[in-house]
Amino acid sequence: MPHFEIHVQDVDAAKAFYGGLFGWKFEPMPGVEEIDYQLIQGEGIGGDSDLTGGLLPRTDQSPEPGSPIRGGTMTFEVSDCNARYDWALAHGGAEALPPTDYPGIGRCAYVEDGQGNVVGMIAPAREEN
């Protein structure tokens, strides 16, 4: 996956949510300021990374909260799935799938971002020595 985009109703609220959840920073994409396209910068995203991301206004209404998955689901690596899940719920997110252990894979959770999107988090399983 070389690039991903997150479509939102409220760009400022989404920047605050994802900035707090994953520590991302945002900067307007040069040349398309009129559509408020924000480039995402974070660990492993943007800059010289092989992965780039963008945040932009949704062109239609957001899906209803709690409805089925509304498109692709992006899952990002985190060091503490429970802490990030709790942060999301305390900052406008809603439960989509609570933290769950998957043997040999890790601890995963999904949250709604308050903008009609579902985002996943995974704390990979650690190898026992």
Solvent accessible surface area in square Angstrom, and as a share of the most:
residue,aa,sasa,rsa
1,M,145,0.65
2,P,99,0.63
3,H,75,0.34
4,F,10,0.04
5,E,70,0.32
6,I,2,0.01
7,H,69,0.31
8,V,0,0.00
9,Q,87,0.39
10,D,69,0.36
11,V,14,0.08
12,D,107,0.55
13,A,46,0.36
14,A,0,0.00
15,K,58,0.25
16,A,72,0.56
17,F,11,0.04
18,Y,0,0.00
19,G,21,0.20
20,G,33,0.31
21,L,1,0.01
22,F,37,0.16
23,G,48,0.46
24,W,12,0.04
25,K,143,0.61
26,F,36,0.15
27,E,84,0.37
28,P,77,0.49
29,M,73,0.33
30,P,102,0.64
31,G,61,0.59
32,V,41,0.23
33,E,107,0.48
34,E,144,0.64
35,I,84,0.43
36,D,55,0.28
37,Y,21,0.08
38,Q,8,0.04
39,L,43,0.21
40,I,1,0.01
41,Q,57,0.25
42,G,27,0.26
43,E,177,0.79
44,G,50,0.49
45,I,9,0.05
46,G,8,0.08
47,G,62,0.59
48,D,155,0.81
49,S,39,0.25
50,D,137,0.71
51,L,33,0.17
52,T,53,0.31
53,G,1,0.01
54,G,0,0.00
55,L,0,0.00
56,L,23,0.11
57,P,45,0.28
58,R,44,0.16
59,T,139,0.81
60,D,96,0.50
61,Q,148,0.66
62,S,33,0.21
63,P,37,0.23
64,E,129,0.58
65,P,109,0.68
66,G,66,0.64
67,S,37,0.24
68,P,116,0.73
69,I,102,0.52
70,R,64,0.23
71,G,51,0.49
72,G,77,0.74
73,T,53,0.31
74,M,26,0.11
75,T,64,0.37
76,F,22,0.09
77,E,126,0.57
78,V,14,0.08
79,S,97,0.63
80,D,71,0.37
81,C,3,0.02
82,N,64,0.33
83,A,45,0.35
84,R,62,0.23
85,Y,14,0.05
86,D,86,0.44
87,W,52,0.18
88,A,0,0.00
89,L,69,0.34
90,A,80,0.62
91,H,97,0.43
92,G,59,0.57
93,G,12,0.11
94,A,44,0.34
95,E,101,0.45
96,A,46,0.35
97,L,63,0.31
98,P,59,0.37
99,P,26,0.16
100,T,46,0.27
101,D,93,0.48
102,Y,82,0.31
103,P,132,0.83
104,G,77,0.74
105,I,101,0.51
106,G,7,0.07
107,R,71,0.26
108,C,16,0.09
109,A,0,0.00
110,Y,64,0.24
111,V,0,0.00
112,E,15,0.07
113,D,5,0.03
114,G,57,0.55
115,Q,13,0.06
116,G,10,0.09
117,N,26,0.13
118,V,12,0.07
119,V,0,0.00
120,G,0,0.00
121,M,0,0.00
122,I,34,0.17
123,A,15,0.11
124,P,40,0.25
125,A,51,0.40
126,R,161,0.59
127,E,161,0.72
128,E,164,0.73
129,N,194,0.99
